[in-house]
Amino acid sequence: MWTVAEANLIPILLAVLIGFATGWWIFSARFRAPADRSLESAPDRAGKSPPPAQAPRPTPIRDGVDTQEPGRPASQRTAAAPAHAELPSPGGAPEDLQTMKGVGPKLAAQLDAAGITRFDQLAGLDADQAARLDEKMGAFRGRLARDRLVEQAAYLARGDTDGYEARFGKL
């Protein structure tokens, strides 16, 4: 074995060097800043971003409807419609959705961005609403059904921890 390695030392070192260069090229692309980001919007060393150089654009509601009506002063703007009229509205303070199996910080943030902040909202979804919500989940598409999040939320919404633990495991 050593004689083969000694006889082919240069090709082996060349292959290792090419492997490192390729890995560096692939993984460094993940950490590069996007080309359209300017230095003005980069945060300083304290982690604070400088104020924007231009007037802010209207902030869209989560489903793409603008919250600000162009051409009208702020005092005359009408109240914005609910972001997701088809979803059940929250009935209280937000709950920790990460309590459910399969829900981590990123999926919880994605659900929050879709307007779901409580177990009873998630449990109250019918099949059509769940399908529409699943379409908005981006990288987490399919997780509602695969992790049975609506079923888990139903147990947690009604406070049935014993039933939840019997069905899905310890909380």
N, C-alpha and C positions, 0 to 999 in steps of 0.2 A: 504494500500500500504506500509506504514512504517512497519507494523508488518511483512510483507513478507520479506522486506529488512533486518529487524533486525534478523529474523529467519535464513536467508541465507547469512549473512554478510561474512563469511569465504569463501564460494564458489564464491561470487561476487568479493571479493578482489583478490582471486586466479585467476579468469578469467581476470581481469584487468591487473594483473601482467604478466600473460602469453601473453596478447595482446601487452603490452609494450615491452616485451622481443622479441617477434616475429617481431614487427615493427622495433626495433633497429637492429636485425639481418639482415632483408631484406634491409633496407635503408643504413646500414653501408657498405654493400658489394659494393654499388655504389661508395663509396668514397675511397675504398682501392686501393692501387697501384697494378698494375699487378705484378705477381710473377717474370717475367723475367726482370723487370726494376732493374738496379743496382743502388747503391748509387752514383756511379761516374757520372751518367747522370742526377741526380736530380738537379734542379736549386737551387742556393744559396738564401739567404734571400733577396738579391737585385733583384731577378728575372732573373739573368743571368745564363746561363748554362755553365759549364766548358767546355774546348775544348775536343773533343773526344779523347779517348785513342788510337784508332787505325785509320788506313787510311780510308777515306770515301769510301763507295761503289759507283759504278756508279749510277747516278741519273736517274731513269726511266722517260720517257715522260709519260704523263697521260694515254696513252693506253697500257703501259707496254713495249714499245721498249726502250732499253738502249740508252742513249745519248752518252755514252763513248764506244768506241770500244776497247775491251780488247787486250792487246799485242801490241798496237801501241802507240808511243809517242803522246803527245797532239798536237804537231805541225803538225803531219801527219794525224790526224783524219779528217774524212769528215764531212761536215755540216749535222746536223740531219734533217730528213724529217719533215714536219709539223705534229703536234701531231694528228690532225684529218682532214685528207684530204677530208673526205666526208662532213664536215661541212663548211658553208661559212666562209671565212676568215674575220677578223675584218677590217673595213674600216676607222678607226680613233681611237680616244681616247676612253677608256672604259666609258660606261654610267652607271648610277645608276639603276640597274635592280630592286631594291626594290621599284621603283616608281609604278610598276605593282601591282595589287591586288593579294594577296596570296603569294607574294615573300618577305620573311624575310631575315635576314642576313645569315642564314644557307643555305637556298635554293639558294641565290645569290652566296654564296661561292661554292656550288656544281655546279652551272652552270658555274662559272668561272673556276673551276677545269676541266670541260668538254670542255673548250675552248670558251664558249659563254660569251662575255663581252659587246655586243652592241645589241640594239633592232633590227637593220636591220639583224643581224645574225640569231636571233631567228625567225624573220618574214620571212626570206628566206628559212626556212626549209620546205621540202616537207613531205608528210606523212611518207615515208620510213625513212628519216633522223630523223624525230621527234620520230619515234618508236625506232630507234637505240639509240638516245640520252636518251629516257625515260628508256631504259634498264640499262643505266649507272648511273641513278640517285639514286640508293640505297634506302634509307628510303623514298625518295621523288618520288618514282616510281608512275606514274599515275597522278602526279600533272600537267604536261603539258596539258593534255586533260581536267582534271577536272576543273582547273582554267582558261582554254582557254588562256594560256600564249602566244601561237603563234599569236592568234588573237589580244590580247592586244598589243603585240609587233609591229604588223603591223600598228596599229593606231599611236603608239608612234614613230615609225620609220619615218613615213611620216609627223609627226608633227600635226596630226589631233586631237588636244586635245578636241575640241568640240564634235567630233564624239565619242571619247573615253569616255568622261564624259556622253554622252547620252546613251552609251551602257553599261558601267561598273560602273558609278558613279563618284563622284568628285575625282580628283587627290589629 
